Amino acid sequence: INEPKRIPATVKEDVLRYTLPVSNLPPGSCTFYQPPTDDDVKFARALVCTTLSSHLVTALAWRPDVILIDEAAQASVPETLIPLSLMEGGTSALLAGDPYQLGPRVFSRIAFEHGLGKSMLEHWLEYIKGVDRKVEAENCIDGIATPLCYRLCANYRSHPDVLQLLSRLFYGNAVYSAADVANFMLPEGWRDLCLSLGQTVTAGGGAQLVTPAATPRVCFLGIQGTTSRVGYGDASPSLFNAEEANALVTALVSYLQMEGCDTNSVGVVCTFRKQVQLIRLMLRERGLGAIRVGTISDYQGQEEKVLFVSTVYVSTRRAMRAAGGPPKHAKGGGDADPNHYALEQLMQAPAPELLGSTSAAHAGHHRRFEMSPPPADGTSVFESFLVNPRSFNVVMSRAKALTVVFGHPATLASCGDHWRQLLAFSFDRGWYFGQGYDAMMHLQGGSGSGVVGGGLPQTLGAGYHFDTAVDPPADEYEDDHFNGNAPTARIEL
């Protein structure tokens, strides 16, 4: 079922045969779909539509036996209630989704603060935590008690190494790989290509000392780039990073030149829309316009065999503030390298010192992550996955065989425990390349193992809840010219 105003040409060919016909208007005006009638649906075994388009069914006498809402964790409560309004006695409803990935997009501060930033699925999960087992036993099918929530732990997409960090951080090590080996085969020589790319980025410095223990699956490539803006203020809040875009495209082209690689198995995700546009232009200039490039929200529910990630954002000031201030003078004279200093301090300090101020009202809480609903144009840093662990989870779980992350390590390390865990995870396996490598190695005295010191949590995913009472420091984004009026909130894990 399509909205009547949808143009048929926008519907994919492989589903056209299953869609309702266009309206019977005179030739030349037959452009839009017609609303469904009872005659259209009375013999249908299943109706497929969006949550919003389900309003077209509410006017019919037809009612479903089962209502299945996919990606329910991303739908707002009002969106979910539209199809649920079709329920009658005996109707079953199933909400399927991942509450540890992207939630509803809310553009109103008031709506967000009153709970509309949380999906119906999350409300349901919170409700059943307090449900008595007797109530659950009453929820029977053919006399057999059924649980109110099923947790699916088998992942049929990704290589075990791609899942390992995410399973530990978000799912209590419960998620495991059940994917076909054919899903994640990589070309021979990929490990050597990683080493060469790291040496190219560092321009002769920061040579790789830890040989990859296995084929790299979750790589981090440190880039010393700068963020730029097209326009000023609210007119164009999006950012791009030319150095990072160039490094990513160079690596992508090198990968595609390897035997067995093609554009159908590779994708690019960026945290800012302007970076998406820049990388698209660069790929088109090289005849690679078929490669999918999108933002985080574009990739929700999608997958790629190989995914290249551009984090874009660089803020040495933010990294310095989080690490405890500007670098001190070295005893031997001269200043310590600020990026080197910030990365070392961020990787060593306990988590509460790095993730925002605490107040008396929240003295018992720690491991805070700033999170806000995105602005209307969807391009602000608040939508990026840098400070939002759920967005991080989305991007890092899209790949079947390989994820390659490009970014400024000190900035990312200042954005949350999930980032420091990724830096440590990739470094310990010899999958960290490029800028910042010397600082990571210095933390280990050249040992190349155990980067993360005491204080970093081993999990992020237990019982989070929204808390709108605590705002980030007033100058959190002022130095980097972000909109200080954007609605803010925190997610506590």
Residue, then its C-alpha position, 0 to 999 in steps of 0.5 A: i500500500n502506497e500513499p496516494k500522492r506517491i509517484p509510481a516511478t519511485v517504486k522499485e520494479d521488483v515490488l510493483r507487481y504487489t502494489l495497488p494499481v494507480s488511480n483510474l484517471p484520464p490519460g496524462s493524469c494517471t500519476f498517483y496511487q489510489p487508496p485501498t478499498d475493502d475489495d482490494v484487500k479482502f483476499a490479501r494474506a498480508l498488507v505491507c505499508t509504512t506506519l504512517s500509510s497504515h492510516l489508509v487501512t483504518a477506514l476499512a472494515w478489514r482488520p488484521d489477525v497479526i500486526l508486525i511492526d519492523e524497526a519499531a525502536q526507530a518509530s515514535v509512539p504516535e507512529t506506532l499507535i496508527p497501525l496498533s489502532l487496527m487491533e481488535g479482540g484476538t489481534s496479536a501485535l509484534l514489535a521488532g527492533d533494537p532499542y540499542q540503535l537509533g530511536p525516534r527523530v524528534f524535532s521539538r524540545i518539549a516533545f523530547e522532554h516529555g518522552l516522545g524521544k522514546s519508542m513504544l518498544e522501549h516503553w514496553l520493555e520498561y513495562i515488562k521489567g516489572v510484570d509479575r510472572k503470573v501475568e506472563a503466564e496468562n499470556c498463553i497461546d494454545g495453553i502454552a505460556t509465552p514470554l512477553c519479549y524474545r531476545l534474538c542473539a544469532n547474527y546472520r550478517s557479520h564476521p565474529d570479529v565485527l560483532q565482538l566489540l558490539s556484543r560486549l558493549f551493548y548486549g552482554n556478550a550474548v550476540y554471536s555470529a551465525a553467518d555463512v563464511a561466504n558473507f565475509m571473505l576478503p581478498e588476499g593482501w588486504r592486511d598488506l594494504c592496511l599497512s601501506l595505507g597507514q604509512t601513507v597517512t603518517a608520511g613516514g612517521g608513526a610506523q606500524l610496529v604491531t603486526p596484525a594478528a589476523t586479517p583486519r576486520v575492524c580497522f581504525l585509520g587516524i587522520q590529522g585533518t580539519t573540519s570546515r563549514v559551507g556557510y555560517g551559523d544555522a544557515s549551514p551547520s553541516l561540516f566536511n573534512a577534506e583530508e579525511a575524505n581524500a584518505l577514505v577515497t584513496a583507501l577505497v580505490s585501492y581496495l577496489q583494485m584488489e582481485g574480486c572486489d566490486t562497487n556492489s559490495v562497498g559502502v560509505v557512511c558519514t556523520f555529516r551530510k556535507q561530507v556525504q556530498l563531498i565523497r560522492l563528488m570525489l567518487r564520481e570523478r573516478g567513475l565510482g558513482a555507483i557506490r552508496v554514500g549516506t549518513i547514519s540514518d540512511y544506513q539504519g536497517q541496511e548492510e554492506k559487505v565492506l563499510f568505510v566510515s568518515t567521522v569528520y569532526v575534529s576538535t583539539r579544544r574539546a580533546m584538551r578540555a576532556a583530557g584535563g587542560p592544555p599540555k604542560h611543558a616537558k622537563g627537557g624543554g619545549d611543549a608536548d604535542p597536544n594531540h599526543y598528550a590528549l590521546e594519552q590522557l583520554m585513554q588512561a583517565p577514569a571514565p567519570e572524569l571525561l564524560g561531563s560534569t556530575s551534580a549532587a542530584h546525579a552523584g550515584h551515576h557515571r558513564r554519561f553520554e550526551m545525546s540530543p534529537p537532531p535538528a530539522d536539517g539533520t546535519s548537526v553534530f548532535e545527530s552524529f554518532l560521536v557522542n551517541p552510543r546508539s548511533f555508534n552501534v548502528v554504524m559499527s554493525r552494518a558491515k558483514a566482513l570489514t569496517v574501516v573507520f577514519g577519524h581524529p583519535a583524540t577527538l573521538a576519545s573525548c566523545g565517550d567510552h565506546w570510542r576509547q574501547l574501539l581505539a583499544f580494540s583495534f590497536d590491540r589486534g594490530w588494526y590501528f593505522g595512521q596518526g596517533y599510533d605513536a601515542m597509543m604505542h607509548l601507552q604500552g611502552g611498545s608492548g602493543s597490548g592492553v591499551v585500556g587502563g582501569g576505569l573504562p567500563q566493559t559494557l554500555g548496554a545495561g538498563y539505560h534511561f533518558d535524563t533531561a535534567v543535566d545539560p552539557p557545559a555551556d561552552e561545549y560546542e561554542d569553540d567549534h561554532f555549533n548551535g548552542n540552542a539545540p535541544t539537549a539531553r543525556i542518556e545514562l547507561 
